[in-house]
Amino acid sequence: DAKTTQPNSMESNEEEPVHLPCNHSTISGTDYIHWYRQLPSQGPEYVIHGLTSNVNNRMASLAIAEDRKSSTLILHRATLRDAAVYYCILIRVDSNYQLIWGAGTKLIIKP
Amino acid sequence: NAGVTQTPKFRVLKTGQSMTLLCAQDMNHEYMYWYRQDPGMGLRLIHYSVGEGTTAKGEVPDGYNVSRLKKQNFLLGLESAAPSQTSVYFCASSYFWPGDTDEQYFGPGTRLTVT
């Protein structure tokens, strides 16, 4: 089965860019890469997703390696409200439904 | 529009007791999911449903049962609770399978302690 590996925690200064890495070396061709974040005592919320190409939305950017074995979530200007646990997830879309969550990276933002 | 709601928010059970967790969504979503989250770990899928009347096993289904009698509700049952089932339980829903076209919407969670 596919799995994802993320650093336990990262620190960043407020208003600086943040790059959150995720390794998924066993990814299959039908796995989409999703990122969610979880604020303290809340349920996770969607951030961004992609398959092969880099993606941008109002919250973040997702850079996917050419071999798809790793990806990076980019927050362009981190604020204190971005302090959360960020999860990298593989979602399979063939007949074998799978949702594989990583252990997450706790992002600490320093003012 | 309440989104995804979970009942109860907290519960303490003794070993061997049974209980049912209720998840409700008002977004007319087809897919619903039950996850558990243990300290320091990501979410693990227990069971999911692709529509009313259907359920399927996820990654960690043992010790749990589910039912989806109505489209808007997804129930998670523990027939004989064990301390290993102490966890935070999250329900989620989506209109499509969350691959390319959709995202999951999560409830606020239920904190369950089994003593």
HADDOCK unambig.tbl for C-alpha pairs under 7 A between the chains (distance, minus, plus):
assign (segid A and resid 32 and name CA) (segid B and resid 99 and name CA) 5.75 0.50 0.50
assign (segid A and resid 32 and name CA) (segid B and resid 100 and name CA) 6.86 0.50 0.50
assign (segid A and resid 42 and name CA) (segid B and resid 108 and name CA) 5.37 0.50 0.50
assign (segid A and resid 43 and name CA) (segid B and resid 90 and name CA) 6.95 0.50 0.50
assign (segid A and resid 43 and name CA) (segid B and resid 106 and name CA) 5.42 0.50 0.50
assign (segid A and resid 43 and name CA) (segid B and resid 107 and name CA) 5.77 0.50 0.50
assign (segid A and resid 43 and name CA) (segid B and resid 108 and name CA) 4.96 0.50 0.50
assign (segid A and resid 43 and name CA) (segid B and resid 109 and name CA) 6.33 0.50 0.50
assign (segid A and resid 44 and name CA) (segid B and resid 106 and name CA) 6.20 0.50 0.50
assign (segid A and resid 45 and name CA) (segid B and resid 105 and name CA) 6.84 0.50 0.50
assign (segid A and resid 45 and name CA) (segid B and resid 106 and name CA) 6.92 0.50 0.50
assign (segid A and resid 46 and name CA) (segid B and resid 103 and name CA) 6.40 0.50 0.50
assign (segid A and resid 91 and name CA) (segid B and resid 99 and name CA) 5.76 0.50 0.50
assign (segid A and resid 92 and name CA) (segid B and resid 99 and name CA) 6.77 0.50 0.50
assign (segid A and resid 93 and name CA) (segid B and resid 99 and name CA) 5.86 0.50 0.50
assign (segid A and resid 101 and name CA) (segid B and resid 42 and name CA) 5.72 0.50 0.50
assign (segid A and resid 101 and name CA) (segid B and resid 43 and name CA) 5.98 0.50 0.50
assign (segid A and resid 101 and name CA) (segid B and resid 44 and name CA) 6.87 0.50 0.50
assign (segid A and resid 102 and name CA) (segid B and resid 42 and name CA) 5.53 0.50 0.50
assign (segid A and resid 103 and name CA) (segid B and resid 40 and name CA) 6.98 0.50 0.50
assign (segid A and resid 103 and name CA) (segid B and resid 41 and name CA) 4.72 0.50 0.50
assign (segid A and resid 103 and name CA) (segid B and resid 42 and name CA) 4.13 0.50 0.50
assign (segid A and resid 104 and name CA) (segid B and resid 42 and name CA) 6.16 0.50 0.50
